[in-house]
Amino acid sequence: MSDINSELELFRDSVKRFLADQVAPHYPKWEKAGITPRSLWNQFGEAGLLCVDIPVEYGGAGAPFEFSGVVLEEVGRMGFGALAANLAVHSDIVTQYVNHLGTEAQKQYYLPKFVSGEFVGAIAMSEPGAGSDLQGVKMNAVRDGDDFVINGSKTFITNGQHADVIVTFAKTDPAAGAKGTTLFLVDATTPGFARGQNLEKIGQHCGDTSELFYSDVRVPATAVLGSIGRGFGHLIDELPRERLTLSIGAIGAAEGALEITIDYTQNRKAFGKPISSLQHIRFELAQMKTDIEMTKAFVRQCERLYVEGKLDVPTAAMCKLAATENQFKVADRCLQLFGGYGYMTEYPISRFFCDARVQRIYGGTSEIMKEVIARSIVGR
C-alpha cells in the first residue's frame, strides 16, 4: 500500500504541474468563451492524463483506479468544475462502457483514440422529457436488415460539442419497458446526426453541454454496445463508478474552496486584525474542515470498495449524496466569508459556488439518491 501511495503522490504532483502550466493561465478566457479548445483533449492525452486505468494493450497506462481519481480530484481542487465534468464523462464513463461492454474490435478501435485524445466521448441519455426516469425515453432504434435506424433527440449532453463518438441510449422494443433498451456507439460523422448549440448554464461555463439530434441515423449492428435489450441494465451496472467519480471531484472542489477561503480570511482585515481571528470565522472554518474530512473518509472507503468490486448502487448513491451536498454547502459558506467580494466573478470562490450547484443534479439528483438509498433500507 505504501508503494502505491508514493506513486499516487508523484502522479498527483505531475497533474498539478500540468494544470498550473496548461490550464490555469487560460481558464478564465475559456469560461468567457463558453467552451474549452478541442486541442486541450490532445494535450491531456499527450500528458497521459486520460483514461489512465485502461489496460496497456489498448493504449492506457493500466494504472489502478485511484490514479484516475487523482486527476478529477486535482481538477476539482483548482476550481475547474466544468473540466472535471468533461473529463469524468470521457475517461470514467464513456471509456469504461467500451472497456467493460465492447467487443474486441470496438475496444481496439475506440480505446486507444480515447486515451490519446484523438476521440472525445459523450454519453447521450437525458431527453427533453426524460431525465432521472430513463424508462421514459422516446428515442427509438428500429432494426432494418443488418442496421439500426435511430431517431430522436437528447439534451444536457456533456462533451456534446467536441464529441467524436456518442454512447447513445435508445428504445429497441418500446413494448418491453426497461428490457427494451439498447446502447449504440454512434460516430459524430454519421449522416443524420447533428449537434444543437452550446447550451448556456449558470455555472461550468466552459464545459460544452449540448442538444443532440438523430434523424434517420443509420448504424450497423456492430455499433451495438453490450447486448440488445440490456441497455438499462448496463447503465445500472456502470452507475457506481459514475457516482464515485463525481464524489471524488466533489471532495477536491470542497478542499479547494476551503483553501482559498482560509488564505482570504488570513489576509482580509476587519477592526484592525485578520478576520480569521474572529471566533465566528474560526468556527466556520473548523466545521467545514471537519465536514470535508468526514466526507473524504467515506469517499476513500468507497474507492476501496470499487477497486475490490464491492461498491453497490445504494452505497454509491450515499457517496454521491454526501459528497456533492457537502461540496455545495462548503462553497456557499466559503462565499459568505468573502462577503461582497465573493459575489464578484473576479474572485474564484464565485466559480466554485456556481459550478457546485449542478453536482446535486446530474448523475442522479440528490432526491433520486435518497430514493435509491431508501429502497435499499425499507423497500419500495
C-alpha positions as CSV (number, residue, x, y, z in Angstrom):
1,M,0.0,0.0,0.0
2,S,2.9,2.4,0.8
3,D,4.3,1.9,-2.7
4,I,1.0,2.8,-4.4
5,N,0.6,5.8,-2.1
6,S,4.0,7.2,-3.0
7,E,3.3,6.6,-6.7
8,L,0.0,8.3,-6.3
9,E,1.6,11.4,-4.8
10,L,4.2,11.6,-7.6
11,F,1.4,11.3,-10.1
12,R,-0.6,14.0,-8.2
13,D,2.4,16.3,-8.5
14,S,2.5,15.8,-12.2
15,V,-1.2,16.5,-12.5
16,K,-0.8,19.7,-10.5
17,R,2.0,20.9,-12.7
18,F,0.1,20.2,-15.9
19,L,-3.0,22.1,-14.6
20,A,-0.9,25.0,-13.4
21,D,1.0,25.3,-16.7
22,Q,-1.5,24.3,-19.4
23,V,-4.9,25.1,-17.9
24,A,-4.8,27.8,-15.1
25,P,-3.5,30.6,-17.3
26,H,-6.2,30.1,-19.9
27,Y,-9.2,29.0,-17.8
28,P,-10.8,32.5,-17.3
29,K,-10.7,33.1,-21.0
30,W,-12.3,29.7,-21.7
31,E,-15.0,30.5,-19.2
32,K,-15.8,33.7,-21.0
33,A,-15.8,31.9,-24.4
34,G,-18.1,29.3,-23.0
35,I,-16.0,26.3,-24.2
36,T,-12.6,24.8,-23.9
37,P,-10.5,24.4,-27.1
38,R,-10.6,21.0,-28.8
39,S,-6.8,20.8,-28.6
40,L,-6.9,20.6,-24.9
41,W,-8.0,17.0,-25.2
42,N,-4.9,16.2,-27.2
43,Q,-2.8,17.9,-24.6
44,F,-4.3,15.8,-21.8
45,G,-3.7,12.7,-23.9
46,E,-0.1,13.6,-24.6
47,A,0.4,14.1,-20.9
48,G,-1.0,10.7,-20.1
49,L,-3.9,12.1,-18.1
50,L,-6.8,10.5,-20.0
51,C,-8.3,7.1,-19.2
52,V,-5.2,6.2,-17.1
53,D,-6.6,2.8,-15.9
54,I,-7.4,1.5,-19.4
55,P,-5.3,-1.7,-20.0
56,V,-1.9,-1.3,-21.7
57,E,-3.0,-3.4,-24.7
58,Y,-5.5,-0.7,-25.6
59,G,-3.1,2.2,-25.1
60,G,-3.7,3.0,-21.5
61,A,-1.3,3.0,-18.6
62,G,-3.0,0.1,-16.9
63,A,-2.9,2.1,-13.6
64,P,-5.1,1.4,-10.6
65,F,-8.4,3.2,-10.5
66,E,-7.1,5.6,-7.8
67,F,-4.9,7.3,-10.4
68,S,-7.9,8.2,-12.5
69,G,-9.5,9.6,-9.3
70,V,-6.4,11.8,-8.7
71,V,-7.0,13.6,-12.0
72,L,-10.5,14.5,-11.1
73,E,-9.7,15.4,-7.5
74,E,-7.0,17.9,-8.5
75,V,-9.0,19.4,-11.4
76,G,-11.8,19.9,-8.8
77,R,-9.4,21.4,-6.3
78,M,-8.3,24.0,-8.8
79,G,-11.9,25.1,-9.3
80,F,-12.2,23.8,-12.8
81,G,-15.6,22.3,-12.3
82,A,-16.5,22.3,-16.0
83,L,-13.3,20.5,-17.0
84,A,-13.8,17.9,-14.2
85,A,-17.3,17.1,-15.6
86,N,-15.9,16.8,-19.1
87,L,-13.1,14.5,-18.1
88,A,-15.3,12.3,-15.9
89,V,-17.7,11.7,-18.8
90,H,-14.8,10.9,-21.2
91,S,-12.4,8.9,-19.0
92,D,-14.6,7.4,-16.3
93,I,-17.9,6.8,-18.1
94,V,-17.8,6.5,-21.9
95,T,-14.4,4.8,-22.0
96,Q,-15.4,2.4,-19.3
97,Y,-18.6,1.5,-21.1
98,V,-16.5,0.5,-24.1
99,N,-13.9,-1.2,-21.9
100,H,-16.5,-3.3,-20.0
101,L,-19.1,-3.9,-22.7
102,G,-17.3,-3.6,-26.0
103,T,-16.4,-6.3,-28.4
104,E,-12.7,-6.8,-29.1
105,A,-13.0,-4.9,-32.4
106,Q,-14.7,-2.0,-30.6
107,K,-12.0,-1.9,-27.9
108,Q,-9.2,-2.0,-30.4
109,Y,-10.7,0.8,-32.5
110,Y,-12.0,3.2,-29.8
111,L,-10.0,2.8,-26.6
112,P,-6.5,3.9,-28.0
113,K,-8.2,7.0,-29.5
114,F,-9.9,7.9,-26.2
115,V,-6.6,7.5,-24.4
116,S,-4.7,9.8,-26.8
117,G,-7.5,12.4,-27.0
118,E,-7.9,11.8,-30.8
119,F,-11.5,10.9,-29.9
120,V,-13.7,12.6,-27.3
121,G,-16.5,10.6,-25.8
122,A,-20.1,11.6,-24.7
123,I,-23.0,9.6,-23.4
124,A,-26.5,10.5,-24.5
125,M,-29.2,9.5,-22.1
126,S,-31.3,12.5,-21.0
127,E,-34.1,13.8,-23.2
128,P,-36.3,16.9,-23.0
129,G,-39.0,14.7,-21.4
130,A,-36.8,12.1,-19.6
131,G,-34.1,12.9,-17.1
132,S,-33.8,10.8,-14.0
133,D,-36.5,8.5,-15.3
134,L,-34.7,6.9,-18.2
135,Q,-37.5,4.5,-18.8
136,G,-39.4,7.4,-20.3
137,V,-37.0,8.0,-23.2
138,K,-38.6,8.4,-26.6
139,M,-35.6,7.9,-28.8
140,N,-36.0,4.7,-30.8
141,A,-33.8,2.5,-32.8
142,V,-35.6,0.3,-35.4
143,R,-33.9,-2.8,-36.9
144,D,-33.6,-2.6,-40.7
145,G,-31.8,-5.6,-42.0
146,D,-28.2,-5.6,-40.7
147,D,-28.6,-2.0,-39.5
148,F,-30.5,0.1,-36.9
149,V,-32.1,3.4,-37.7
150,I,-32.1,5.9,-34.8
151,N,-34.5,8.8,-34.4
152,G,-35.0,11.2,-31.6
153,S,-33.1,13.9,-29.6
154,K,-31.1,14.2,-26.4
155,T,-30.3,17.2,-24.2
156,F,-27.9,18.3,-21.5
157,I,-25.2,16.2,-23.1
158,T,-21.7,16.8,-21.6
159,N,-19.0,17.0,-24.3
160,G,-21.7,17.3,-26.9
161,Q,-19.8,19.9,-29.0
162,H,-16.5,18.2,-29.1
163,A,-17.6,14.5,-29.0
164,D,-16.4,12.3,-31.8
165,V,-18.4,9.2,-30.6
166,I,-21.5,9.1,-28.5
167,V,-22.8,6.2,-26.4
168,T,-26.5,6.5,-27.3
169,F,-29.3,5.1,-25.2
170,A,-32.4,4.2,-27.3
171,K,-35.5,2.0,-27.2
172,T,-35.3,-1.0,-29.5
173,D,-38.5,-2.6,-28.2
174,P,-41.0,0.0,-26.9
175,A,-43.3,-2.7,-25.5
176,A,-40.6,-4.2,-23.3
177,G,-40.0,-1.3,-20.9
178,A,-36.6,-1.2,-19.4
179,K,-35.8,-4.6,-21.1
180,G,-36.3,-3.0,-24.5
181,T,-33.4,-0.5,-24.4
182,T,-30.0,-0.8,-26.1
183,L,-26.8,1.2,-26.2
184,F,-25.2,2.2,-29.5
185,L,-21.8,3.7,-30.4
186,V,-22.6,6.5,-32.8
187,D,-19.9,8.3,-34.6
188,A,-20.5,12.0,-34.9
189,T,-19.8,11.9,-38.7
190,T,-22.7,9.6,-39.3
191,P,-25.3,11.1,-41.7
192,G,-28.4,12.4,-39.9
193,F,-26.6,13.2,-36.7
194,A,-26.5,16.9,-35.7
195,R,-25.5,19.0,-32.7
196,G,-27.5,21.8,-31.3
197,Q,-26.0,25.0,-30.0
198,N,-23.8,25.0,-26.9
199,L,-26.2,25.5,-24.0
200,E,-25.7,28.4,-21.6
201,K,-25.6,27.5,-17.9
202,I,-25.4,29.3,-14.6
203,G,-22.1,27.5,-13.9
204,Q,-19.5,25.3,-15.5
205,H,-19.5,27.8,-18.4
206,C,-16.6,26.4,-20.4
207,G,-18.0,22.8,-20.3
208,D,-19.8,22.2,-23.5
209,T,-23.3,21.0,-22.9
210,S,-25.4,20.3,-26.0
211,E,-28.6,19.1,-27.5
212,L,-28.1,16.2,-30.0
213,F,-30.4,15.3,-32.8
214,Y,-30.7,12.0,-34.6
215,S,-32.7,12.0,-37.9
216,D,-32.7,8.5,-39.5
217,V,-29.2,7.9,-38.2
218,R,-28.2,4.5,-39.7
219,V,-25.7,2.4,-37.8
220,P,-24.6,-1.2,-38.4
221,A,-25.5,-3.9,-35.8
222,T,-21.8,-3.9,-34.9
223,A,-22.4,-0.5,-33.3
224,V,-24.5,-2.1,-30.6
225,L,-22.6,-1.7,-27.3
226,G,-23.2,-4.7,-25.0
227,S,-26.4,-6.7,-25.5
228,I,-29.6,-5.8,-27.4
229,G,-32.3,-5.1,-24.9
230,R,-29.9,-4.8,-22.0
231,G,-29.3,-1.0,-22.2
232,F,-30.9,-0.1,-18.9
233,G,-29.2,-2.9,-17.1
234,H,-25.8,-1.8,-18.5
235,L,-26.5,1.7,-17.2
236,I,-27.2,0.4,-13.7
237,D,-24.0,-1.7,-13.8
238,E,-21.9,1.4,-14.5
239,L,-23.6,3.8,-12.1
240,P,-21.3,3.1,-9.1
241,R,-18.2,4.3,-10.9
242,E,-20.0,7.3,-12.3
243,R,-21.3,8.4,-8.9
244,L,-18.0,7.7,-7.3
245,T,-16.0,9.8,-9.7
246,L,-18.5,12.7,-9.2
247,S,-17.9,12.3,-5.4
248,I,-14.1,12.4,-5.9
249,G,-14.3,15.6,-7.8
250,A,-16.6,17.0,-5.1
251,I,-14.2,16.5,-2.3
252,G,-11.4,18.1,-4.4
253,A,-13.6,21.1,-5.1
254,A,-14.6,21.4,-1.4
255,E,-11.0,21.3,-0.3
256,G,-10.0,23.9,-3.0
257,A,-12.8,26.3,-1.9
258,L,-11.7,26.0,1.7
259,E,-8.1,26.5,0.9
260,I,-8.6,29.8,-0.9
261,T,-11.0,30.9,1.9
262,I,-8.5,30.2,4.6
263,D,-6.0,32.3,2.7
264,Y,-8.5,35.1,2.3
265,T,-9.5,35.2,5.9
266,Q,-5.9,35.4,7.0
267,N,-5.2,38.4,4.7
268,R,-8.5,40.3,4.9
269,K,-8.7,42.6,7.9
270,A,-11.6,44.0,9.9
271,F,-11.4,46.0,13.0
272,G,-7.6,46.2,12.7
273,K,-6.9,42.4,12.6
274,P,-7.3,39.5,10.2
275,I,-10.9,38.2,10.1
276,S,-9.5,34.7,10.8
277,S,-9.0,35.8,14.4
278,L,-12.8,36.3,14.8
279,Q,-14.4,33.4,16.7
280,H,-17.3,33.0,14.2
281,I,-14.9,32.8,11.3
282,R,-12.7,30.4,13.1
283,F,-15.6,28.1,14.0
284,E,-16.9,28.2,10.4
285,L,-13.5,27.1,9.1
286,A,-13.2,24.4,11.7
287,Q,-16.7,23.0,10.9
288,M,-16.0,23.0,7.2
289,K,-12.7,21.2,7.6
290,T,-14.3,18.6,9.8
291,D,-17.1,18.0,7.3
292,I,-14.7,17.7,4.5
293,E,-12.5,15.2,6.3
294,M,-15.5,13.1,7.3
295,T,-16.8,13.1,3.7
296,K,-13.4,12.3,2.3
297,A,-13.0,9.3,4.6
298,F,-16.3,7.8,3.2
299,V,-15.3,8.6,-0.4
300,R,-11.9,6.8,0.2
301,Q,-13.8,3.9,1.6
302,C,-16.0,3.7,-1.5
303,E,-12.9,3.9,-3.7
304,R,-11.5,0.8,-1.9
305,L,-14.9,-1.0,-2.3
306,Y,-14.9,-0.1,-6.0
307,V,-11.4,-1.5,-6.6
308,E,-12.4,-4.7,-4.8
309,G,-15.6,-5.0,-6.9
310,K,-17.8,-4.4,-3.9
311,L,-19.3,-0.9,-4.4
312,D,-23.0,-1.4,-4.8
313,V,-25.6,1.0,-6.2
314,P,-27.0,2.1,-2.8
315,T,-23.6,2.8,-1.3
316,A,-22.5,4.7,-4.4
317,A,-25.7,6.8,-4.0
318,M,-24.8,7.5,-0.4
319,C,-21.4,8.6,-1.5
320,K,-22.6,10.9,-4.2
321,L,-25.3,12.4,-2.0
322,A,-22.9,13.1,0.9
323,A,-20.0,14.4,-1.2
324,T,-22.0,16.7,-3.5
325,E,-24.3,18.1,-0.9
326,N,-21.2,18.9,1.3
327,Q,-19.4,20.4,-1.7
328,F,-22.3,22.9,-2.2
329,K,-22.6,23.6,1.5
330,V,-18.9,24.4,1.7
331,A,-18.9,26.5,-1.4
332,D,-21.9,28.5,0.0
333,R,-20.3,29.1,3.4
334,C,-16.9,30.0,1.9
335,L,-18.5,32.5,-0.4
336,Q,-20.3,34.1,2.6
337,L,-16.9,34.6,4.3
338,F,-15.7,36.5,1.3
339,G,-18.6,38.9,1.8
340,G,-19.3,41.2,-1.1
341,Y,-16.2,40.1,-2.9
342,G,-17.5,36.6,-3.0
343,Y,-20.3,37.7,-5.3
344,M,-17.8,39.2,-7.8
345,T,-16.8,36.9,-10.7
346,E,-13.2,38.0,-10.5
347,Y,-12.9,36.0,-7.3
348,P,-12.6,32.3,-7.9
349,I,-14.9,31.4,-5.0
350,S,-17.8,32.6,-7.1
351,R,-17.0,29.9,-9.7
352,F,-16.6,27.2,-7.0
353,F,-20.2,28.2,-5.9
354,C,-21.8,28.3,-9.3
355,D,-20.1,25.1,-10.5
356,A,-21.1,23.2,-7.4
357,R,-24.8,23.6,-7.9
358,V,-25.2,21.1,-10.8
359,Q,-23.3,18.4,-8.9
360,R,-26.5,17.8,-6.9
361,I,-28.5,17.3,-10.2
362,Y,-26.5,15.3,-12.8
363,G,-25.5,11.7,-12.3
364,G,-28.8,11.4,-10.4
365,T,-30.4,14.2,-8.4
366,S,-30.0,14.2,-4.6
367,E,-33.6,13.3,-4.3
368,I,-33.1,10.3,-6.6
369,M,-30.1,9.3,-4.5
370,K,-32.3,9.4,-1.3
371,E,-34.9,7.2,-3.0
372,V,-32.3,4.6,-4.1
373,I,-30.9,4.5,-0.5
374,A,-34.4,4.3,1.0
375,R,-35.3,1.4,-1.2
376,S,-32.3,-0.5,0.0
377,I,-33.4,0.1,3.6
378,V,-37.2,-0.3,3.6
379,G,-38.1,-1.4,0.1
380,R,-40.4,0.3,-2.3
